[in-house]
Structures are given as structure tokens and as C-alpha cells.
Amino acid sequence: ILIQAKVCCTITRLPHSQRLGDDWYASTFWLLGRRFRTYDVYVEDETRAALRDSSQYSKGLIPFPHVVTDRNLVTSRYWLFDAMSYSVKFAEMVESRLQNQ
């Protein structure tokens, strides 16, 4: 799906020395839950690897809302400011599909 699409996602470009590891997860999961679990590959790195060309990836500027729409795919970062914009774009896409049927 992503190989030819324009996308954006959560930005995780911390140097490896600043990334939180397994020790942090083990000591905090009971309080924070699995939502903050760290993985070997971060979302941005995995997304970029799935794309054909790095120009397909769009970061946007924080704190401004950033949503990317490409054909049947709507993506945004995992930021509070992007949630409303994502919802509006997604609803518009669904409405246009329903009208065209």
C-alpha cells in the first residue's frame, strides 16, 4: 500500500543514545501501559523503509496540523493538533465515495 503513496506519521528522529530502551519499558509499563512501549524499529523509520522514494514522506511543521491525502489513503502524525484535521479529511473522503456510488 505504501510503496507508491505519499504519507506522514509520528516523527521519531532521536539519536539512538536518547531513545528509551527495554529497561525503561520494563520499569514503567505497569504504570503507563503498553501504549508507550518502545520498539526496535520506530514508526517513522519503518514507514520510510516501505516507501519507494524518500520524497513520498512528509513531516510537516510542529505544531501546525499536518495531514497527507493520497488517493484512498489519509495519514497524519500522532499529535493532538492533527486529530481534527485528520478526522475532517477522512470524513470528506468517505462522503465523496458515498456520493459517487
Contacts in CASP RR format, 6 or more apart in sequence:
PFRMAT RR
TARGET T0000
AUTHOR 0000-0000-0000
METHOD contacts of the structure
MODEL  1
ILIQAKVCCTITRLPHSQRLGDDWYASTFWLLGRRFRTYDVYVEDETRAA
LRDSSQYSKGLIPFPHVVTDRNLVTSRYWLFDAMSYSVKFAEMVESRLQN
Q
1 73 0 8 1.000
2 47 0 8 1.000
2 50 0 8 1.000
2 51 0 8 1.000
2 56 0 8 1.000
3 50 0 8 1.000
3 51 0 8 1.000
3 52 0 8 1.000
4 52 0 8 1.000
4 56 0 8 1.000
5 51 0 8 1.000
5 56 0 8 1.000
5 70 0 8 1.000
5 71 0 8 1.000
5 73 0 8 1.000
6 56 0 8 1.000
6 57 0 8 1.000
6 58 0 8 1.000
6 68 0 8 1.000
6 70 0 8 1.000
7 47 0 8 1.000
7 51 0 8 1.000
7 56 0 8 1.000
7 57 0 8 1.000
7 58 0 8 1.000
7 68 0 8 1.000
7 70 0 8 1.000
7 73 0 8 1.000
7 75 0 8 1.000
8 57 0 8 1.000
8 58 0 8 1.000
8 59 0 8 1.000
8 60 0 8 1.000
8 66 0 8 1.000
8 67 0 8 1.000
8 68 0 8 1.000
8 75 0 8 1.000
8 76 0 8 1.000
8 77 0 8 1.000
9 43 0 8 1.000
9 44 0 8 1.000
9 47 0 8 1.000
9 75 0 8 1.000
9 77 0 8 1.000
9 78 0 8 1.000
10 42 0 8 1.000
10 43 0 8 1.000
10 44 0 8 1.000
10 77 0 8 1.000
10 78 0 8 1.000
10 79 0 8 1.000
11 44 0 8 1.000
11 59 0 8 1.000
11 62 0 8 1.000
11 77 0 8 1.000
12 42 0 8 1.000
12 43 0 8 1.000
12 44 0 8 1.000
12 45 0 8 1.000
13 44 0 8 1.000
19 38 0 8 1.000
19 42 0 8 1.000
20 38 0 8 1.000
21 38 0 8 1.000
22 38 0 8 1.000
24 38 0 8 1.000
25 36 0 8 1.000
25 37 0 8 1.000
25 38 0 8 1.000
28 36 0 8 1.000
29 36 0 8 1.000
29 37 0 8 1.000
41 49 0 8 1.000
43 78 0 8 1.000
47 57 0 8 1.000
48 54 0 8 1.000
48 57 0 8 1.000
51 57 0 8 1.000
58 66 0 8 1.000
58 68 0 8 1.000
59 66 0 8 1.000
60 66 0 8 1.000
60 77 0 8 1.000
62 79 0 8 1.000
63 79 0 8 1.000
63 81 0 8 1.000
64 81 0 8 1.000
65 76 0 8 1.000
65 81 0 8 1.000
65 82 0 8 1.000
65 84 0 8 1.000
65 85 0 8 1.000
66 76 0 8 1.000
66 77 0 8 1.000
66 79 0 8 1.000
66 82 0 8 1.000
66 85 0 8 1.000
67 74 0 8 1.000
67 75 0 8 1.000
67 76 0 8 1.000
67 82 0 8 1.000
67 85 0 8 1.000
67 86 0 8 1.000
67 89 0 8 1.000
68 74 0 8 1.000
68 75 0 8 1.000
68 76 0 8 1.000
69 89 0 8 1.000
69 93 0 8 1.000
72 93 0 8 1.000
74 86 0 8 1.000
74 89 0 8 1.000
74 90 0 8 1.000
74 93 0 8 1.000
76 82 0 8 1.000
76 83 0 8 1.000
76 85 0 8 1.000
76 86 0 8 1.000
END
